[in-house]
Amino acid sequence: MIHVYTHDSCLQHDPGTSHPESPGRLHSIIDALSLPAIHAQLHWQQAQEATPEQVLLAHTREHYDTVVALAPAQGRRALDPDTVMSPASLQAALCAVGAACQGVDALLTGSAQEVFCLTRPPGHHATPDRAMGFCLFNQVAVAALHARHTHGLERVAVVDFDVHHGNGTQDCLEGKAGLLYVSTHQSPYYPGTGTMADNREGNLFNLPLGQGCDDARYRDLFTREVLPVLDAFAPQLVLVSAGFDAHRDDPLAGLRLETATYAWLGEQLRALARRHAEGRLLSVLEGGYNLSVLGSCVAAYLTGTS
């Protein structure tokens, strides 16, 4: 049984009708997960807002206060050309962080075995002191630090398969003992970070991928390059930035993965969690912008079938 955390505010966060990070993304996923065979495998949970103290695990007080102060009571406010807030955005971002922390708590107290945070806005571009790339707060980084500081885990891994490098997660976790960030991403591409020169044993592992990388190439590299790094680290908890924009039909990128590879990734990461983390796996939604395939990609990832 997979525990799915979500909140109505995540549907109400509305950066604009022409913005690719639209409420339709969650509608697409909810429709796919509502099919009887899939719905029976899920336990739906209400996300709660994160506390300021939880957000501050990964972010500066100035950043937190700025996002709170800029949240509009009506209309929209752009924090940069890509990152836009509407009246529901602050609550949505806090619920996204809260869901990730709730999920970690559920996994580490034994009340859940696997968690999926069906939340938006995404988070992996948010740095300790800056909102960017559609992201306000970095929920997966907060979750990793929450697991370390609140539950005392010695080794927590974050695996990011979004097509864009999670520069914010790297910045939040870089140099912190017991935390490993692993990213596969298209390069060169937004935000221009995540080169192999950044790699630090036991802390950062970036695997840049050239435009046009297909299923066979991706699976081979993930098997030969990524999984050995994760196995050597032996995480006690596996967290995933689950972005589905490396799909061949996604409009914002140039990789060529099929839906079946997301099913394969889910299986690989569950097996990793079983080997080292007593099966404890938490995934948070990041990118994925083709509404006709996003839901099926998420369903494939969660069920292992496509």
LOKOLDO-473873 format. One record per residue (C-alpha): x, y, z. Coordinates in steps of 0.25 Angstrom, whole numbers, padded with zeros to 4 digits. Each point is the difference from the previous one (the first is absolute). Layout:
BEGIN
<pt><east>X</east><north>Y</north><up>Z</up></pt>
...
END
This chain:
BEGIN
<pt><east>0000</east><north>0000</north><up>0000</up></pt>
<pt><east>0006</east><north>0014</north><up>-0004</up></pt>
<pt><east>-0004</east><north>0012</north><up>0008</up></pt>
<pt><east>-0003</east><north>0011</north><up>-0009</up></pt>
<pt><east>0000</east><north>0014</north><up>0007</up></pt>
<pt><east>-0007</east><north>0012</north><up>-0007</up></pt>
<pt><east>-0008</east><north>0013</north><up>0003</up></pt>
<pt><east>-0010</east><north>0008</north><up>-0007</up></pt>
<pt><east>0009</east><north>0012</north><up>0000</up></pt>
<pt><east>0009</east><north>-0007</north><up>-0009</up></pt>
<pt><east>-0011</east><north>0000</north><up>-0011</up></pt>
<pt><east>-0003</east><north>0014</north><up>0003</up></pt>
<pt><east>0014</east><north>0005</north><up>-0002</up></pt>
<pt><east>-0001</east><north>0007</north><up>-0013</up></pt>
<pt><east>0012</east><north>0007</north><up>-0007</up></pt>
<pt><east>-0008</east><north>0004</north><up>-0012</up></pt>
<pt><east>-0008</east><north>-0006</north><up>-0012</up></pt>
<pt><east>0013</east><north>-0001</north><up>-0009</up></pt>
<pt><east>0009</east><north>-0005</north><up>0011</up></pt>
<pt><east>0005</east><north>-0014</north><up>-0002</up></pt>
<pt><east>-0001</east><north>-0003</north><up>0015</up></pt>
<pt><east>-0015</east><north>0000</north><up>0000</up></pt>
<pt><east>-0011</east><north>-0007</north><up>0009</up></pt>
<pt><east>-0003</east><north>-0009</north><up>-0012</up></pt>
<pt><east>0013</east><north>-0007</north><up>0004</up></pt>
<pt><east>-0007</east><north>-0006</north><up>0013</up></pt>
<pt><east>-0013</east><north>-0002</north><up>-0007</up></pt>
<pt><east>0007</east><north>-0009</north><up>-0010</up></pt>
<pt><east>0007</east><north>-0008</north><up>0011</up></pt>
<pt><east>-0013</east><north>-0001</north><up>0008</up></pt>
<pt><east>-0008</east><north>-0005</north><up>-0012</up></pt>
<pt><east>0011</east><north>-0011</north><up>-0002</up></pt>
<pt><east>0001</east><north>-0004</north><up>0014</up></pt>
<pt><east>-0015</east><north>-0001</north><up>0002</up></pt>
<pt><east>-0001</east><north>-0012</north><up>-0009</up></pt>
<pt><east>-0005</east><north>-0011</north><up>0009</up></pt>
<pt><east>0012</east><north>-0010</north><up>-0002</up></pt>
<pt><east>0009</east><north>0012</north><up>0004</up></pt>
<pt><east>-0009</east><north>0007</north><up>0011</up></pt>
<pt><east>0000</east><north>-0013</north><up>0008</up></pt>
<pt><east>0015</east><north>0000</north><up>0002</up></pt>
<pt><east>-0001</east><north>0014</north><up>0006</up></pt>
<pt><east>-0003</east><north>0006</north><up>0013</up></pt>
<pt><east>-0003</east><north>0015</north><up>-0001</up></pt>
<pt><east>0004</east><north>0010</north><up>0010</up></pt>
<pt><east>-0002</east><north>0015</north><up>0003</up></pt>
<pt><east>0013</east><north>0008</north><up>0000</up></pt>
<pt><east>0002</east><north>0010</north><up>0011</up></pt>
<pt><east>0007</east><north>0013</north><up>-0001</up></pt>
<pt><east>0015</east><north>-0001</north><up>0004</up></pt>
<pt><east>0004</east><north>0008</north><up>0012</up></pt>
<pt><east>0010</east><north>0012</north><up>-0002</up></pt>
<pt><east>0010</east><north>-0008</north><up>0008</up></pt>
<pt><east>-0001</east><north>-0012</north><up>-0010</up></pt>
<pt><east>0002</east><north>0010</north><up>-0012</up></pt>
<pt><east>0012</east><north>0006</north><up>0007</up></pt>
<pt><east>0007</east><north>-0013</north><up>0000</up></pt>
<pt><east>0003</east><north>0003</north><up>-0015</up></pt>
<pt><east>-0002</east><north>0015</north><up>-0002</up></pt>
<pt><east>0004</east><north>0013</north><up>0006</up></pt>
<pt><east>-0009</east><north>0008</north><up>0009</up></pt>
<pt><east>0001</east><north>0011</north><up>-0010</up></pt>
<pt><east>-0005</east><north>-0009</north><up>-0012</up></pt>
<pt><east>-0012</east><north>-0005</north><up>0008</up></pt>
<pt><east>-0004</east><north>0013</north><up>0005</up></pt>
<pt><east>0001</east><north>0006</north><up>-0014</up></pt>
<pt><east>-0009</east><north>-0011</north><up>-0006</up></pt>
<pt><east>-0010</east><north>0002</north><up>0011</up></pt>
<pt><east>0000</east><north>0015</north><up>-0002</up></pt>
<pt><east>-0001</east><north>-0001</north><up>-0015</up></pt>
<pt><east>-0012</east><north>-0009</north><up>0000</up></pt>
<pt><east>-0011</east><north>0007</north><up>-0007</up></pt>
<pt><east>-0014</east><north>0001</north><up>0006</up></pt>
<pt><east>-0006</east><north>0001</north><up>-0014</up></pt>
<pt><east>0006</east><north>0000</north><up>-0014</up></pt>
<pt><east>0014</east><north>-0005</north><up>-0003</up></pt>
<pt><east>0014</east><north>0004</north><up>0004</up></pt>
<pt><east>0012</east><north>-0004</north><up>-0008</up></pt>
<pt><east>0012</east><north>-0003</north><up>0008</up></pt>
<pt><east>0008</east><north>-0002</north><up>-0013</up></pt>
<pt><east>-0003</east><north>-0002</north><up>-0014</up></pt>
<pt><east>-0004</east><north>-0015</north><up>0003</up></pt>
<pt><east>-0004</east><north>0000</north><up>0014</up></pt>
<pt><east>-0014</east><north>0006</north><up>0003</up></pt>
<pt><east>-0009</east><north>0000</north><up>0012</up></pt>
<pt><east>-0015</east><north>0001</north><up>0001</up></pt>
<pt><east>-0008</east><north>0001</north><up>0013</up></pt>
<pt><east>0000</east><north>-0016</north><up>0002</up></pt>
<pt><east>0015</east><north>-0001</north><up>-0003</up></pt>
<pt><east>0006</east><north>0002</north><up>0014</up></pt>
<pt><east>-0009</east><north>-0010</north><up>0006</up></pt>
<pt><east>0003</east><north>-0010</north><up>-0011</up></pt>
<pt><east>0015</east><north>0002</north><up>0002</up></pt>
<pt><east>-0001</east><north>-0002</north><up>0015</up></pt>
<pt><east>-0009</east><north>-0012</north><up>-0002</up></pt>
<pt><east>0010</east><north>-0006</north><up>-0010</up></pt>
<pt><east>0011</east><north>0001</north><up>0011</up></pt>
<pt><east>-0010</east><north>-0005</north><up>0010</up></pt>
<pt><east>-0003</east><north>-0012</north><up>-0008</up></pt>
<pt><east>0014</east><north>-0004</north><up>-0001</up></pt>
<pt><east>0003</east><north>0002</north><up>0015</up></pt>
<pt><east>-0013</east><north>-0008</north><up>0003</up></pt>
<pt><east>0004</east><north>-0011</north><up>-0010</up></pt>
<pt><east>0014</east><north>-0001</north><up>0007</up></pt>
<pt><east>-0007</east><north>-0001</north><up>0013</up></pt>
<pt><east>-0009</east><north>-0011</north><up>-0005</up></pt>
<pt><east>0011</east><north>-0008</north><up>-0006</up></pt>
<pt><east>0009</east><north>0001</north><up>0013</up></pt>
<pt><east>-0011</east><north>-0003</north><up>0010</up></pt>
<pt><east>-0004</east><north>-0013</north><up>-0009</up></pt>
<pt><east>-0014</east><north>0005</north><up>-0003</up></pt>
<pt><east>0004</east><north>0001</north><up>-0015</up></pt>
<pt><east>0009</east><north>-0008</north><up>-0009</up></pt>
<pt><east>0000</east><north>0009</north><up>-0012</up></pt>
<pt><east>-0005</east><north>0014</north><up>-0002</up></pt>
<pt><east>-0003</east><north>0009</north><up>-0012</up></pt>
<pt><east>-0002</east><north>0015</north><up>0002</up></pt>
<pt><east>-0010</east><north>0004</north><up>-0011</up></pt>
<pt><east>0003</east><north>0015</north><up>0002</up></pt>
<pt><east>0004</east><north>0013</north><up>-0007</up></pt>
<pt><east>0006</east><north>0009</north><up>-0002</up></pt>
<pt><east>0013</east><north>-0008</north><up>-0003</up></pt>
<pt><east>0012</east><north>0003</north><up>0009</up></pt>
<pt><east>0014</east><north>-0005</north><up>-0005</up></pt>
<pt><east>0004</east><north>0013</north><up>-0006</up></pt>
<pt><east>-0003</east><north>0008</north><up>0013</up></pt>
<pt><east>0014</east><north>0003</north><up>0006</up></pt>
<pt><east>0002</east><north>0004</north><up>0015</up></pt>
<pt><east>-0002</east><north>0015</north><up>-0003</up></pt>
<pt><east>-0008</east><north>0000</north><up>-0013</up></pt>
<pt><east>-0013</east><north>-0004</north><up>-0007</up></pt>
<pt><east>0002</east><north>-0004</north><up>-0015</up></pt>
<pt><east>-0004</east><north>-0009</north><up>-0011</up></pt>
<pt><east>-0014</east><north>-0001</north><up>0004</up></pt>
<pt><east>0004</east><north>-0004</north><up>0015</up></pt>
<pt><east>-0002</east><north>0008</north><up>0013</up></pt>
<pt><east>0005</east><north>-0010</north><up>0010</up></pt>
<pt><east>0008</east><north>-0013</north><up>-0001</up></pt>
<pt><east>-0008</east><north>-0011</north><up>0006</up></pt>
<pt><east>0010</east><north>-0011</north><up>-0003</up></pt>
<pt><east>0011</east><north>0007</north><up>0006</up></pt>
<pt><east>-0008</east><north>0003</north><up>0012</up></pt>
<pt><east>-0004</east><north>-0014</north><up>0001</up></pt>
<pt><east>0014</east><north>-0005</north><up>0000</up></pt>
<pt><east>0004</east><north>0010</north><up>0011</up></pt>
<pt><east>-0012</east><north>-0004</north><up>0008</up></pt>
<pt><east>0004</east><north>-0014</north><up>-0001</up></pt>
<pt><east>0014</east><north>0003</north><up>0005</up></pt>
<pt><east>-0004</east><north>0010</north><up>0011</up></pt>
<pt><east>-0013</east><north>-0005</north><up>0005</up></pt>
<pt><east>0002</east><north>-0015</north><up>-0001</up></pt>
<pt><east>0015</east><north>-0001</north><up>0001</up></pt>
<pt><east>0002</east><north>-0008</north><up>-0013</up></pt>
<pt><east>0015</east><north>-0001</north><up>-0004</up></pt>
<pt><east>-0002</east><north>-0002</north><up>-0015</up></pt>
<pt><east>-0011</east><north>0006</north><up>-0009</up></pt>
<pt><east>0001</east><north>0000</north><up>-0015</up></pt>
<pt><east>-0008</east><north>0009</north><up>-0010</up></pt>
<pt><east>-0001</east><north>-0005</north><up>-0014</up></pt>
<pt><east>-0005</east><north>0010</north><up>-0010</up></pt>
<pt><east>-0004</east><north>-0005</north><up>-0014</up></pt>
<pt><east>-0007</east><north>0013</north><up>-0005</up></pt>
<pt><east>0006</east><north>0005</north><up>-0013</up></pt>
<pt><east>0005</east><north>0012</north><up>0006</up></pt>
<pt><east>0011</east><north>0000</north><up>0011</up></pt>
<pt><east>-0005</east><north>0003</north><up>0014</up></pt>
<pt><east>0010</east><north>0011</north><up>0003</up></pt>
<pt><east>-0008</east><north>0004</north><up>0012</up></pt>
<pt><east>0001</east><north>-0014</north><up>0006</up></pt>
<pt><east>0015</east><north>0000</north><up>-0003</up></pt>
<pt><east>0002</east><north>0013</north><up>0007</up></pt>
<pt><east>-0008</east><north>-0004</north><up>0012</up></pt>
<pt><east>0007</east><north>-0013</north><up>0002</up></pt>
<pt><east>0014</east><north>0003</north><up>-0005</up></pt>
<pt><east>0011</east><north>-0003</north><up>0011</up></pt>
<pt><east>-0010</east><north>-0006</north><up>0010</up></pt>
<pt><east>0004</east><north>-0013</north><up>0006</up></pt>
<pt><east>-0009</east><north>-0012</north><up>-0002</up></pt>
<pt><east>-0007</east><north>0006</north><up>-0012</up></pt>
<pt><east>0001</east><north>-0004</north><up>-0014</up></pt>
<pt><east>-0006</east><north>0007</north><up>-0012</up></pt>
<pt><east>0000</east><north>-0008</north><up>-0013</up></pt>
<pt><east>-0005</east><north>0007</north><up>-0013</up></pt>
<pt><east>-0002</east><north>-0005</north><up>-0014</up></pt>
<pt><east>-0004</east><north>0012</north><up>-0009</up></pt>
<pt><east>0001</east><north>0006</north><up>-0014</up></pt>
<pt><east>0013</east><north>0008</north><up>-0003</up></pt>
<pt><east>0002</east><north>0011</north><up>-0004</up></pt>
<pt><east>-0014</east><north>0004</north><up>0004</up></pt>
<pt><east>-0007</east><north>0009</north><up>0011</up></pt>
<pt><east>0005</east><north>0004</north><up>0010</up></pt>
<pt><east>0014</east><north>-0003</north><up>-0005</up></pt>
<pt><east>0005</east><north>-0007</north><up>0012</up></pt>
<pt><east>0004</east><north>-0014</north><up>0004</up></pt>
<pt><east>0013</east><north>-0003</north><up>-0007</up></pt>
<pt><east>0008</east><north>-0012</north><up>0004</up></pt>
<pt><east>0010</east><north>0010</north><up>0005</up></pt>
<pt><east>-0009</east><north>0002</north><up>0012</up></pt>
<pt><east>0000</east><north>-0015</north><up>0004</up></pt>
<pt><east>0005</east><north>-0003</north><up>0014</up></pt>
<pt><east>0001</east><north>-0014</north><up>0005</up></pt>
<pt><east>-0011</east><north>-0003</north><up>0010</up></pt>
<pt><east>-0007</east><north>0013</north><up>-0002</up></pt>
<pt><east>-0003</east><north>0004</north><up>-0015</up></pt>
<pt><east>-0001</east><north>-0008</north><up>-0013</up></pt>
<pt><east>-0004</east><north>0006</north><up>-0012</up></pt>
<pt><east>-0002</east><north>-0007</north><up>-0013</up></pt>
<pt><east>-0002</east><north>0010</north><up>-0012</up></pt>
<pt><east>-0007</east><north>-0006</north><up>-0012</up></pt>
<pt><east>0000</east><north>0005</north><up>-0014</up></pt>
<pt><east>-0012</east><north>0004</north><up>-0008</up></pt>
<pt><east>-0007</east><north>-0012</north><up>-0006</up></pt>
<pt><east>0004</east><north>-0010</north><up>0010</up></pt>
<pt><east>-0010</east><north>-0012</north><up>-0001</up></pt>
<pt><east>-0005</east><north>-0011</north><up>0009</up></pt>
<pt><east>0012</east><north>-0010</north><up>-0003</up></pt>
<pt><east>0011</east><north>0010</north><up>0002</up></pt>
<pt><east>-0007</east><north>0006</north><up>0013</up></pt>
<pt><east>-0003</east><north>-0014</north><up>0006</up></pt>
<pt><east>0015</east><north>-0004</north><up>-0003</up></pt>
<pt><east>0006</east><north>0012</north><up>0006</up></pt>
<pt><east>-0010</east><north>-0001</north><up>0012</up></pt>
<pt><east>0004</east><north>-0014</north><up>0003</up></pt>
<pt><east>0015</east><north>0002</north><up>-0002</up></pt>
<pt><east>0002</east><north>0014</north><up>0005</up></pt>
<pt><east>-0011</east><north>0003</north><up>0010</up></pt>
<pt><east>-0004</east><north>-0012</north><up>0007</up></pt>
<pt><east>0015</east><north>-0004</north><up>0005</up></pt>
<pt><east>0001</east><north>0014</north><up>0006</up></pt>
<pt><east>-0013</east><north>-0002</north><up>0007</up></pt>
<pt><east>0004</east><north>-0014</north><up>0005</up></pt>
<pt><east>0013</east><north>0005</north><up>0005</up></pt>
<pt><east>-0007</east><north>0011</north><up>0008</up></pt>
<pt><east>-0010</east><north>-0010</north><up>0006</up></pt>
<pt><east>-0011</east><north>0010</north><up>0003</up></pt>
<pt><east>-0009</east><north>-0003</north><up>0012</up></pt>
<pt><east>-0011</east><north>0008</north><up>-0007</up></pt>
<pt><east>-0002</east><north>0003</north><up>-0015</up></pt>
<pt><east>-0006</east><north>0013</north><up>-0005</up></pt>
<pt><east>-0003</east><north>0003</north><up>-0014</up></pt>
<pt><east>-0002</east><north>0012</north><up>-0008</up></pt>
<pt><east>-0010</east><north>-0006</north><up>-0010</up></pt>
<pt><east>0000</east><north>0009</north><up>-0013</up></pt>
<pt><east>-0007</east><north>-0006</north><up>-0012</up></pt>
<pt><east>0005</east><north>0010</north><up>-0010</up></pt>
<pt><east>0011</east><north>-0009</north><up>-0006</up></pt>
<pt><east>-0012</east><north>-0007</north><up>-0008</up></pt>
<pt><east>0002</east><north>0001</north><up>-0015</up></pt>
<pt><east>-0013</east><north>0008</north><up>-0001</up></pt>
<pt><east>0003</east><north>0010</north><up>0010</up></pt>
<pt><east>0000</east><north>0014</north><up>-0006</up></pt>
<pt><east>0011</east><north>0006</north><up>0009</up></pt>
<pt><east>0012</east><north>-0009</north><up>-0002</up></pt>
<pt><east>0007</east><north>-0009</north><up>-0010</up></pt>
<pt><east>0002</east><north>-0014</north><up>0006</up></pt>
<pt><east>-0008</east><north>-0012</north><up>-0006</up></pt>
<pt><east>-0005</east><north>-0009</north><up>0012</up></pt>
<pt><east>-0012</east><north>-0008</north><up>-0002</up></pt>
<pt><east>-0011</east><north>-0003</north><up>0011</up></pt>
<pt><east>0006</east><north>-0013</north><up>0002</up></pt>
<pt><east>0013</east><north>0005</north><up>0005</up></pt>
<pt><east>-0007</east><north>0007</north><up>0012</up></pt>
<pt><east>-0006</east><north>-0013</north><up>0004</up></pt>
<pt><east>0014</east><north>-0006</north><up>-0001</up></pt>
<pt><east>0005</east><north>0012</north><up>0009</up></pt>
<pt><east>-0010</east><north>-0003</north><up>0010</up></pt>
<pt><east>0004</east><north>-0014</north><up>0001</up></pt>
<pt><east>0015</east><north>0003</north><up>0001</up></pt>
<pt><east>-0002</east><north>0010</north><up>0011</up></pt>
<pt><east>-0010</east><north>-0009</north><up>0008</up></pt>
<pt><east>0011</east><north>-0011</north><up>-0001</up></pt>
<pt><east>0010</east><north>0010</north><up>0005</up></pt>
<pt><east>-0008</east><north>0003</north><up>0012</up></pt>
<pt><east>-0003</east><north>-0014</north><up>0003</up></pt>
<pt><east>0015</east><north>-0003</north><up>-0001</up></pt>
<pt><east>0005</east><north>0011</north><up>0010</up></pt>
<pt><east>-0012</east><north>0008</north><up>0006</up></pt>
<pt><east>-0010</east><north>-0011</north><up>0004</up></pt>
<pt><east>-0008</east><north>0004</north><up>-0012</up></pt>
<pt><east>-0002</east><north>0015</north><up>0004</up></pt>
<pt><east>-0002</east><north>0008</north><up>-0012</up></pt>
<pt><east>-0006</east><north>0014</north><up>-0002</up></pt>
<pt><east>-0002</east><north>0007</north><up>-0013</up></pt>
<pt><east>-0004</east><north>0014</north><up>-0002</up></pt>
<pt><east>-0006</east><north>0005</north><up>-0014</up></pt>
<pt><east>0009</east><north>0010</north><up>-0007</up></pt>
<pt><east>-0002</east><north>0002</north><up>-0015</up></pt>
<pt><east>-0008</east><north>-0006</north><up>-0012</up></pt>
<pt><east>-0007</east><north>0010</north><up>-0009</up></pt>
<pt><east>-0007</east><north>-0009</north><up>-0011</up></pt>
<pt><east>-0014</east><north>-0002</north><up>0006</up></pt>
<pt><east>-0003</east><north>-0011</north><up>-0009</up></pt>
<pt><east>0011</east><north>-0009</north><up>0005</up></pt>
<pt><east>0003</east><north>0005</north><up>0014</up></pt>
<pt><east>-0011</east><north>-0008</north><up>0007</up></pt>
<pt><east>0004</east><north>-0013</north><up>-0006</up></pt>
<pt><east>0015</east><north>0003</north><up>0003</up></pt>
<pt><east>-0003</east><north>0002</north><up>0015</up></pt>
<pt><east>-0009</east><north>-0012</north><up>0000</up></pt>
<pt><east>0011</east><north>-0009</north><up>-0007</up></pt>
<pt><east>0010</east><north>0005</north><up>0010</up></pt>
<pt><east>-0009</east><north>-0003</north><up>0012</up></pt>
<pt><east>-0005</east><north>-0014</north><up>-0004</up></pt>
<pt><east>0012</east><north>-0005</north><up>-0008</up></pt>
<pt><east>-0008</east><north>-0003</north><up>-0012</up></pt>
<pt><east>-0003</east><north>0009</north><up>-0013</up></pt>
END
